[in-house]
Amino acid sequence: MALVYLREFDNKVRFAIWRIEESAEDLIGRLQLDDREKAVLNRLNKGKRTLHWLATRVLLRTMLDTPGYINCPSDENGKPYLANFPQRISLTHSFDYAAVMMSDRGEVGIDLELVKPKILRIADKFMKAEELEVVGKDHIEKLYACWCAKEAVYKLQGNKGVSFKDNMTIRAFDFQDQGVLFLELAAPDRKELFKVYYEKFQEYMLGYVTEGQL
């Protein structure tokens, strides 16, 4: 694995992106897996899904800088968490990359996506008509910034019942290679305005968000 991007913020929030270059066997050799984790690994289809799962765990070990066992299960909503460390985490992966965001003070969310034209076909599945009117329905990179923002907030809030289209609204913004946008979450148990950061990373789009300000 090669660390290709690391950002650290003053308030003890950081994220890292790694390029996956090892085999599954190489990655397993860097981990301590209990029976539950081995069962999870066996249920995954061999190939990228296995590499993604393993790579995020190796990256967690690197960021926590510990030789000890890291217990990283998922809660009833599928949100991963650290059972034996105090930090809050969010995991993402796309093709040859894996990324981890970590905070010492509150929940976080991160998403990494390879930019492809297919998003034009599904934009109305995750964006309201009024959002598309102000954001634009033909700007591929801008739509990916919106998708990554919604995915990052979804991961932060942790409730799998939240809908990208029905419960999240992105305000109008001017797209840049690196910028911010504002997303309104209107879920039954949570209403909040989030400041979401996005940026182009090679041929990918990255979105990330924290509780409070970076």
SVG drawing of the C-alpha trace seen along z (x, -y; Angstrom):
<svg xmlns="http://www.w3.org/2000/svg" viewBox="-40 -30 44 48">
<polyline fill="none" stroke="black" stroke-width="0.4" points="0.0,0.0 1.1,-3.5 0.0,-6.6 -1.0,-9.1 -2.9,-11.7 -3.0,-12.7 -4.7,-15.7 -4.6,-16.6 -6.6,-19.4 -5.8,-21.3 -8.9,-19.9 -7.6,-16.3 -9.5,-15.3 -7.6,-13.7 -8.1,-11.5 -5.8,-9.4 -6.1,-7.8 -4.1,-4.7 -3.5,-3.1 -4.1,0.6 -1.1,2.5 -1.0,5.7 -2.7,9.0 -5.3,10.1 -2.7,12.4 -0.3,9.5 -2.9,7.4 -4.1,10.2 -0.5,10.7 -0.7,7.1 -3.8,7.7 -5.1,9.5 -8.5,11.0 -10.9,12.6 -13.4,15.3 -16.1,12.8 -13.9,10.9 -12.7,14.0 -16.4,15.0 -17.1,11.5 -14.1,11.9 -15.2,15.4 -18.7,14.0 -17.2,11.4 -16.8,12.1 -13.1,12.6 -11.6,9.6 -12.0,5.9 -14.5,6.2 -12.1,8.3 -9.2,5.9 -11.3,2.9 -12.3,4.4 -8.8,5.5 -7.2,2.2 -9.4,0.0 -8.5,2.1 -4.7,1.9 -5.1,-1.9 -6.9,-2.1 -3.9,-0.3 -1.5,-2.8 -3.5,-5.9 -3.9,-4.6 -0.2,-3.7 -0.7,-0.6 0.5,3.0 -2.5,4.1 -5.8,5.6 -8.3,3.2 -11.9,4.2 -13.9,2.5 -17.4,4.0 -20.5,2.3 -23.6,1.3 -27.2,2.3 -27.3,-0.4 -24.1,0.9 -22.0,-2.0 -18.4,-0.9 -17.0,-2.0 -14.0,-1.3 -15.0,0.8 -11.7,0.6 -10.5,-2.9 -12.2,-6.3 -11.9,-7.8 -14.8,-8.1 -14.3,-6.8 -15.7,-6.7 -14.5,-4.3 -14.7,-4.5 -13.2,-2.8 -13.4,-3.0 -11.5,-0.8 -7.8,-1.0 -8.2,-3.3 -9.2,-3.0 -9.7,-6.0 -10.3,-6.4 -11.4,-9.6 -10.9,-9.7 -11.8,-12.2 -11.0,-12.5 -14.0,-14.7 -17.1,-13.8 -18.7,-11.9 -17.3,-12.1 -18.2,-11.0 -16.1,-10.5 -16.8,-9.3 -14.6,-8.7 -16.0,-8.0 -14.5,-7.4 -15.9,-10.1 -17.9,-8.5 -20.6,-9.7 -23.1,-7.1 -24.1,-9.6 -26.0,-11.5 -28.4,-8.6 -29.1,-8.3 -29.0,-12.0 -32.8,-12.0 -32.5,-9.0 -30.6,-11.0 -31.4,-14.6 -34.8,-16.4 -36.0,-18.2 -35.5,-21.6 -31.9,-20.6 -31.2,-19.7 -32.6,-23.1 -30.1,-25.0 -27.1,-22.6 -27.5,-21.5 -28.2,-18.1 -25.4,-17.9 -22.3,-18.8 -20.7,-15.4 -18.2,-16.5 -20.7,-18.8 -23.1,-15.9 -20.4,-13.7 -19.6,-16.5 -23.3,-16.3 -23.3,-12.5 -20.2,-12.4 -21.6,-15.1 -24.8,-13.2 -23.0,-9.9 -20.6,-11.6 -23.5,-13.1 -25.3,-9.7 -22.3,-8.0 -21.9,-10.7 -25.5,-10.5 -25.6,-6.7 -29.3,-6.1 -29.9,-3.8 -33.5,-5.0 -32.4,-8.4 -33.0,-9.0 -30.6,-10.9 -33.4,-12.3 -36.2,-12.9 -34.2,-13.9 -31.2,-15.8 -31.2,-19.0 -28.1,-20.7 -28.0,-24.4 -26.8,-26.1 -23.0,-26.4 -20.4,-27.2 -18.3,-24.2 -14.5,-24.4 -11.8,-21.7 -11.8,-22.2 -14.6,-23.8 -17.5,-23.6 -21.2,-23.2 -24.1,-23.3 -26.5,-20.4 -29.7,-20.5 -30.6,-17.2 -34.3,-16.9 -34.7,-13.5 -37.4,-12.5 -34.9,-12.5 -32.4,-15.1 -32.5,-18.5 -29.2,-20.2 -27.3,-22.2 -23.9,-20.7 -20.9,-22.3 -19.4,-19.6 -16.0,-19.8 -15.3,-18.3 -12.3,-18.2 -11.1,-16.5 -8.5,-13.8 -6.9,-12.6 -9.9,-11.1 -12.0,-10.8 -14.2,-13.0 -13.8,-13.2 -16.4,-14.5 -16.0,-14.8 -17.8,-16.3 -17.5,-16.5 -19.7,-17.4 -18.7,-21.0 -16.2,-23.0 -12.8,-21.8"/>
</svg>
